[in-house]
């Protein structure tokens, strides 16, 4: 049975949802919130970690929105992929103003604004010390950005996936709906399945389980919590084999 060992963490994938970028506004970009997130990313980079960030796009478009429900699923997912690219362009430009080296990799070809993703290219950029942003999801409809995060982690051979959420981690039931829900600090993939707990969508979770890619779910709304989640075994929920 694995235990979380901060000293073993060097190379990470950070899954950042579009909703987090929207902050309290709920839509678009909350610049104050994004500035806080950029500071957290810089802190982690300064500490020497190699970091790749997989972006969601729910702050610009959601498939279950009124518009999304009127679209064919393939069309809706394609719009969602483009939304993730908008987020990448914004974050990268803000990081460049602070003189950090970055690279955008897209799963769909948009050669004028992003490099087309291949594992070898991305590995090279991360090894060069660049903060890499992965957008466009998996490049295919019907797959979430959670699945993209796990897939990139496996392809790039990272140590773990960090998933930032609005709660402290995984609970025995939905803490928003049940005030008696209990926080779980450490749990196996099999226990998650047995207890029918929600970590991420089932395709992403199954992929992580099959390839033994650990996941840490933590509250990204707490200041400096990305660093704390990486460096402490007391922050977030560690999901493992």
C-alpha positions in Angstrom: 0.0 0.0 0.0 1.4 3.4 -1.0 1.6 6.4 1.3 2.1 9.9 0.2 5.8 10.9 0.3 6.4 14.5 -0.6 10.1 13.9 -1.1 9.2 11.6 -4.1 7.4 14.3 -5.9 9.4 16.2 -8.6 7.2 16.3 -11.8 3.5 17.0 -11.6 0.4 17.6 -13.6 -1.9 20.2 -12.1 -5.6 20.0 -13.3 -7.1 23.5 -13.2 -10.7 23.9 -14.0 -12.2 26.9 -15.8 -14.6 27.5 -12.9 -11.7 28.2 -10.6 -10.4 30.9 -13.1 -13.8 32.5 -13.0 -13.7 33.1 -9.3 -16.8 34.4 -7.7 -17.9 35.9 -11.0 -18.8 32.4 -12.2 -18.0 33.3 -15.8 -15.0 34.5 -17.8 -11.8 35.5 -16.0 -11.5 36.9 -12.5 -8.2 38.7 -12.8 -7.7 38.9 -9.0 -8.2 35.1 -8.7 -6.0 34.4 -11.7 -3.2 36.6 -10.2 -3.4 34.5 -7.0 -3.2 31.3 -9.0 -0.2 32.5 -11.0 1.6 33.3 -7.7 1.0 29.8 -6.6 2.2 28.3 -9.8 5.4 30.5 -9.6 5.9 29.5 -6.0 5.8 25.8 -7.0 8.1 26.4 -9.9 10.6 28.4 -7.8 10.8 25.4 -5.4 12.1 23.3 -8.2 9.1 21.3 -9.3 8.5 20.5 -13.0 4.9 21.5 -13.7 2.4 20.9 -16.5 -1.0 22.4 -16.2 -4.1 20.9 -17.9 -6.9 23.5 -18.3 -10.6 23.2 -18.3 -12.8 25.7 -20.2 -16.0 25.8 -18.1 -15.6 29.5 -17.4 -16.3 30.2 -21.1 -18.5 27.3 -22.2 -20.2 24.4 -20.6 -21.8 21.5 -22.5 -24.7 21.4 -20.1 -25.5 25.1 -20.5 -28.6 26.3 -22.4 -26.6 26.8 -25.6 -24.6 23.6 -25.1 -27.8 21.6 -24.9 -28.9 22.9 -28.3 -25.7 21.7 -30.0 -24.6 18.3 -31.3 -22.3 16.7 -28.7 -19.3 16.8 -31.0 -19.9 20.5 -31.8 -20.4 21.3 -28.1 -17.2 19.5 -27.1 -15.3 21.2 -29.8 -16.4 24.6 -28.5 -15.3 23.5 -25.0 -11.8 22.5 -26.4 -11.4 26.0 -27.8 -12.4 27.5 -24.4 -9.5 25.8 -22.8 -7.1 27.4 -25.3 -8.5 30.8 -24.4 -7.6 30.1 -20.8 -4.1 29.0 -21.8 -3.4 32.1 -23.8 -4.4 34.4 -20.9 -2.4 32.5 -18.3 0.7 32.3 -20.5 0.7 36.0 -21.3 0.4 36.9 -17.7 3.3 34.6 -16.8 5.4 36.1 -19.5 5.1 39.5 -18.0 6.8 38.0 -14.9 9.6 36.6 -17.1 8.7 32.9 -16.8 9.3 30.6 -19.7 6.2 28.9 -20.9 4.8 26.7 -23.6 1.3 26.0 -24.9 0.6 22.6 -26.2 -2.8 22.0 -27.9 -4.3 18.6 -28.7 -5.9 20.2 -31.8 -3.9 21.9 -34.5 -3.7 25.7 -34.1 -0.2 26.4 -35.3 -0.3 30.2 -35.0 -1.1 30.2 -31.3 0.0 26.9 -29.8 2.3 24.0 -30.6 0.7 20.7 -31.5 1.0 18.3 -28.6 3.2 15.3 -28.8 4.7 13.6 -25.7 8.3 14.0 -26.9 7.9 17.8 -27.5 6.2 18.3 -24.2 8.8 16.3 -22.3 11.6 18.4 -23.9 9.9 21.6 -22.8 9.4 20.4 -19.3 13.0 19.2 -19.0 14.0 22.7 -20.2 12.3 24.1 -17.2 9.3 25.6 -19.0 5.8 25.8 -17.4 3.7 23.9 -19.9 0.0 24.4 -20.5 -1.9 21.6 -22.1 -5.2 22.6 -23.7 -7.7 21.2 -26.2 -8.6 18.4 -23.9 -7.6 15.0 -25.4 -8.4 16.4 -28.9 -11.4 14.2 -29.2 -15.1 14.7 -28.2 -16.7 12.7 -25.4 -13.7 12.9 -23.1 -13.3 15.4 -20.2 -10.4 17.5 -19.3 -10.0 15.3 -16.2 -9.3 12.4 -18.6 -6.9 14.7 -20.5 -5.0 15.4 -17.2 -4.6 11.7 -16.4 -3.6 10.9 -20.0 -0.9 13.7 -20.1 0.4 12.5 -16.7 0.8 9.0 -18.0 2.4 10.1 -21.3 4.8 12.5 -19.7 5.6 10.1 -16.8 4.8 12.5 -14.0 4.8 11.5 -10.4 1.2 12.4 -9.7 -1.9 14.4 -10.8 -3.0 17.2 -8.5 -6.7 18.1 -9.0 -7.7 21.4 -7.5 -11.4 21.6 -6.4 -13.6 23.7 -4.2 -13.6 21.3 -1.3 -10.7 19.9 0.8 -10.6 16.5 -0.9 -12.7 13.3 -1.1 -15.4 12.8 1.5 -17.7 9.9 2.5 -20.5 11.8 0.7 -21.0 15.2 -0.9 -20.0 17.7 1.8 -22.0 20.4 0.1 -25.2 18.3 0.6 -24.3 16.5 3.7 -22.8 18.4 6.7 -22.0 15.0 8.3 -19.8 13.9 5.5 -16.3 12.9 6.7 -13.1 13.9 5.1 -10.8 11.0 3.8 -7.1 11.7 3.8 -5.9 8.5 2.1 -7.8 6.0 0.0 -7.1 3.3 -2.6 -8.6 3.2 -6.1 -10.4 0.0 -5.2 -11.9 1.6 -2.1 -13.2 4.5 -4.2 -14.9 2.1 -6.5 -16.4 0.0 -3.6 -17.7 3.0 -1.8 -18.9 4.7 -5.1 -17.0 7.9 -4.2 -16.5 10.8 -6.6 -12.9 11.7 -7.4 -13.2 12.5 -11.1 -15.1 11.2 -14.0 -15.0 7.4 -14.3 -13.1 7.3 -17.6 -10.3 9.4 -16.0 -10.4 7.5 -12.8 -10.2 4.1 -14.6 -7.3 5.3 -16.7 -5.4 6.4 -13.5 -6.2 3.1 -11.8 -5.1 1.0 -14.8 -1.7 2.8 -15.1 -1.2 3.3 -11.3 -1.1 7.1 -11.6 -1.8 8.5 -8.2 -4.1 11.5 -7.8 -4.3 14.1 -5.0 -7.5 16.0 -4.7 -7.3 19.3 -2.7 -8.9 22.7 -2.2 -7.4 25.2 -4.6 -9.5 28.0 -3.1 -7.2 28.1 0.0 -4.2 30.3 -0.3 -0.9 28.5 -1.0 -2.7 25.2 -1.1 -1.0 23.9 -4.2 2.4 24.1 -2.5 0.9 22.7 0.7 -0.7 19.8 -1.2 2.6 18.9 -2.8 4.7 19.2 0.3 2.4 17.9 3.0 0.7 14.5 3.5 -2.0 16.3 5.6 -3.5 18.4 2.8 -5.9 16.9 0.4 -6.9 13.3 -0.3 -4.2 10.9 -1.7 -5.8 8.3 -4.1 -3.5 5.4 -5.0 -3.1 1.7 -5.7 
